[in-house]
Amino acid sequence: MVFKTVNINSLSKEQRGHALTYSTRYFAEEIPRYEIPDGSIPANVAYQLCHDELNLDGNPSLNLASFVTTWMEPEAEKLIVETLNKNLVDRDEYPQTQVIQERCVNMIARLYNIPENCTAAGTATIGSSEAVMLAALSHKWNWRQQRKGQAADKPNIVMGGDIQVVWEKYARFFDVEPRVLPMSKDSYILNPDDVFNAVDENTTCVVGVLGTTFTGQLDPIAEINERLVDLKRKSGQDVPIHVDAASGGYVVPFTQPQLPWDFRLEQVKSINVSGHKFGLVYPGIGWVIWKDESLLPDDLVFKVNYLGGEMPTFNLNFSRGSSHVIAQYYNFLRLGKEGYRRIMTNLMKNASYLASRMIESGLFEMLSEDHSIPIAVAKLKGDPGFSVFDLSAKLRQRGWIVPAYTLPPDAESVAVLRVVVRESFSRDLADILMKDITAAAAELEKSGPCGPEPEGSDGLHHKIC
Ligand SMILES: *Cc1c(COP(=O)(O)O)cnc(C)c1O
């Protein structure tokens, strides 16, 4: 988020300060909203002011919009608090934290089936976005290296309209031409032939998504790999695949272990995953893994001499907390493969249950039938006289946060409702949600739609009913 300074002079006195309610028990002065206050206040009062104001946020348990973890075990929370004051970058001061990070990289690389003859490399990041930037940059660097003596000023990256916004950010930030392939009607995933036709000598890498944010489907990574292996045999051009497994990377290995999408495929050279999605850790952690250390350009790995030790780093930011790495490690130990398998299987079952209830209601058609990650994506059946945006706004009045959005352009403008089924979403909650959806639909049928349609085709819209 980018925030602007507020023109204080144009505000009334009330707008400039916090309206004090209960805390008048302690004092009766206004606290400026947009300037650091001149004086101090007692800790308990500051706490209460922050705490009360945050009550205006949505309830994380009823937030069905987000893939991001909203619940962890108390033991994990204890570890998180215990490690809040350790800077992950201080290798010399906190060597054991580094050992644990290294173990996590090993565990994830093996989960993704690195071949015996490869030495994988990887690092923790703030989330998949940072992970994506690092992986894509490495492929850009390697491509330039391979172009020795030839023009290397027009790099491109090939991906589908089903990508998350981070890929457009990467392309813009690092000056790479984004070749975004249009989605075909009722498929919403990459077509391997389109990928093959879009690739040329300036392609730095191809992106496949394991669990798209729009419909939860998997791009056909094995087929894309086949085309690119073919290309390599015929022309010598070696185009790497990066798999964006932000959402699917902790689901598919447990629910469909036989499905080849990872380092088992020849051209898959790097993978990112969000630890804070189905890795079941609170927000602030992602991972990037390269199939072999040789894929990491020396130029991009900085050996920083800091606080008494030399350390190689490949990250966009420097200091960060170590809690989330420890929390990820806790989950690996605590759950094991068996625990992740059990949770992911349950989530998938709950998602199918919700989908079947949505179909039964007669209101919806599902778009996420192939069910690879635990989400339910539905469009309204026929024209009931209101839109998914109206339904989303109505549900918000009950506290539910269920986003409505339109699918990527070129796939006709289909508006959908999406529910992400996380660990905190029980069958009981699914039944209550369905009751509320049915009631909201009945009300909307009577009252008609509320407010104007939102503009634009991306982002999550909430209108006020
Ligand atoms: C969530 C997501 C991202 C961004 O990940 P963050 O961890 O939120 O930075 C990128 N790609 C896909 C497919 C995602 O689902």
The ligand as an SDF file (V2000), in Angstrom:
LIG
                    3D

 15 15  0  0  0  0  0  0  0  0999 V2000
   -0.7260  -15.5430   -3.5520 C   0  0  0  0  0  0  0  0  0  0  0  0
   -0.0850  -15.7290   -4.8520 C   0  0  0  0  0  0  0  0  0  0  0  0
    1.0370  -14.9800   -5.2090 C   0  0  0  0  0  0  0  0  0  0  0  0
    1.6120  -13.9220   -4.2980 C   0  0  0  0  0  0  0  0  0  0  0  0
    2.0920  -14.5300   -3.1600 O   0  0  0  0  0  0  0  0  0  0  0  0
    2.4120  -13.7480   -1.7830 P   0  0  0  0  0  0  0  0  0  0  0  0
    2.9220  -14.8550   -0.9320 O   0  0  0  0  0  0  0  0  0  0  0  0
    1.1150  -13.1990   -1.3150 O   0  0  0  0  0  0  0  0  0  0  0  0
    3.4260  -12.7120   -2.0780 O   0  0  0  0  0  0  0  0  0  0  0  0
    1.6300  -15.2470   -6.4180 C   0  0  0  0  0  0  0  0  0  0  0  0
    1.1410  -16.1730   -7.2530 N   0  0  0  0  0  0  0  0  0  0  0  0
    0.0450  -16.9170   -6.9530 C   0  0  0  0  0  0  0  0  0  0  0  0
   -0.4320  -17.9550   -7.9000 C   0  0  0  0  0  0  0  0  0  0  0  0
   -0.6070  -16.7140   -5.7320 C   0  0  0  0  0  0  0  0  0  0  0  0
   -1.6870  -17.4460   -5.4320 O   0  0  0  0  0  0  0  0  0  0  0  0
  1  2  1  0
  2  3  1  0
  2 14  2  0
  3  4  1  0
  3 10  2  0
  4  5  1  0
  5  6  1  0
  6  7  2  0
  6  8  1  0
  6  9  1  0
 10 11  1  0
 11 12  2  0
 12 13  1  0
 12 14  1  0
 14 15  1  0
M  END
$$$$
